[in-house]
């Protein structure tokens, strides 16, 4: 089946330093799934941060960006300069490109 | 703007007792409603997607049995039974299937704790 792997359960980054949260995926139901990053800020509900539905494209939002790399099946989340307000739990996710409705989530990475 | 209203938000559930959860959709532009569970290890897992009133599905997972019902165009219910470990159930909605419409909007969750 389809799966998403986030290897770090928690990362600690000093303010103004750069961030990368790793995400790799395995999609057996379709070659090119749609890829998402969701975020949960403290005290808030889970919400979409950014999405990319075309392999090779980059998505960006709130200073974060992620590139859909079909060669390495990765969708790492990056930010050049982290702020305290970025502290949250980040989830990488995928859906099948057409006809599918189930979203498959990674296990989440907490940013401190 | 809140798209989904879930209740109850928290519930203590005596072992062996079932609990009924409710989710109300506030915007008909996102009619695809789903349930996701988040276990104690924080893993989010899809349970059901129900589109039409009258749709029902059952599922047994480690730690709980589920019965989901799409009651009306705006109401989704979930019965949780035989729960052995606590979990949080999230209602979601989306505009459709796949592509950009795969984007989910989450409710605030119903946190269940086993007594």
Interface residues (C-beta under 8 A of the other chain):
Chain A: X34 X36 X38 X45 X46 X47 X48 X51 X53 X89 X91 X95 X96 X97 X98 X99 X100 X101 X102 X103 X104 X105 X107 X108
Chain B: X32 X34 X36 X41 X42 X43 X44 X45 X46 X49 X90 X94 X97 X98 X99 X100 X102 X103 X104 X105 X106 X107 X108 X109
